[in-house]
Amino acid sequence: MVTSDHTCVLCHNPVNAAAKKAEVPAGQLDLTDGASSADPTVTSSYEELLFAHNEQTLNMGVLQDLLVPAPGPPGPGGVPTTIMVPVPLAPPMTAGSALGSVVKFLRMFDGTYHDPVLDHTGYLTTAELRLIAEWLDIGAQYYNDPFVAPAM
């Protein structure tokens, strides 16, 4: 008997399935299988887990990059100016280093992360965690078959 559904995309999704409207994905991670906006040959989940991306916010029902003020170039007469810049987020996983990913991400699944909101203990089996760690250690390749990878 399944008592709860721990499918990643239930929470890590830019669309609230029940309300059918946009939302900021939990943890700022879109783990859906849609094409990445940066590289359409990979999924957004792959990009979000392994590459830096910008923090998102909901503005009038539309998901967009969060912009914050930052010092800009000097204006006329040397007057300081302000520009709006996105807030970069580091990737939670590190290709080539499962150990580096444990500090940031994998700890949430192994029982050593003691935050009631972020603790994902029991969501993945020991075998699944080991598979992810081994995949990260060998470079977290998207295509493991060079004949399947799209030509660049």
Disulfide bonds with the S-S distance in Angstrom:
none
